[in-house]
Amino acid sequence: AVDGKSLRGAGRAKGRKVHLLAACDHVSGLVPAQLDVGEKTNEITCFQPLLETIADLAGVVVTSDAMHTQREHADYLLSRGAHYIVIVKGDQKKLRKQLKSLPWKQIPLQARTRDAGHGRGEIRRIKVCTVNNLLFPGARQAVQLKRRRVDRKTGKISIKTVYAVTSLTAEQATPAQLATLIRDHWKVEALHHVRDVTFAEDASQLRTGTAPRAMATWRNLAIGALRLAGSTNIAAGLRRNAPDASRPLALLGLT
């Protein structure tokens, strides 16, 4: 999962915030790559340099938000033997129009999931169809995902339709698997949330040189080490390790 995060407290000249682009593994939650987005560029131009630091992408499925629904990104991933799932929004007008025009009403519902949390309940319904002529490199399946959310406090219901395309064929990924891959992209956002809430990252005003990126890397390391050790609550894991300096070392295999 590729996603960016601004460090709000680490301001630089002219008020620019330090912005980091990271790749997070869906399964382990580890961060194999992180890149500081320079002042004269943006996340889009840093996508390929970020993934270049990962030696082997063959067979890997890369998820990202709508900002990275770029044809150049798709070509790059395919050239490295990787797959993609990308969300298509209004900035890709022709592609989105093409997706919306597919005969979705004739396609049966293929997967349905239900989740609850953060004061709301959510039901997701997914339809998938095989395509060969979409205006996106290597696209093999089109996805329609309908999210129905209910706010448990107010009772307010919202329904949102999301479109996506993927290079995975029907033989490589079922609709249920695609729904899981799209849903699991949130794990990189969850990582950023932990860094904010548990480590107070946004309150840090450290800004000299590469220090903000270095500290974010240390936070990623601490979170990853605790998760590999089976900790589901990072704050509790930090409290357990804090009283004894030998515990973090043992956690990292340093004895």
Salt bridges, closest charged atoms under 4 A:
ASP3 OD2 - HIS192 ND1 3.85
ASP36 OD2 - ARG12 NH2 3.48
GLU43 OE2 - HIS19 NE2 2.68
GLU43 OE1 - HIS68 NE2 2.93
ASP115 OD2 - ARG124 NH1 2.70
ASP115 OD2 - ARG183 NE 3.79
GLU122 OE1 - ARG124 NH2 2.52
GLU122 OE2 - ARG149 NE 2.14
ASP196 OD1 - LYS5 NZ 2.91
GLU201 OE1 - LYS5 NZ 2.74
GLU201 OE2 - ARG195 NE 2.96
GLU201 OE2 - ARG219 NH1 2.78
ASP202 OD1 - LYS5 NZ 3.09
ASP202 OD2 - ARG8 NE 3.66
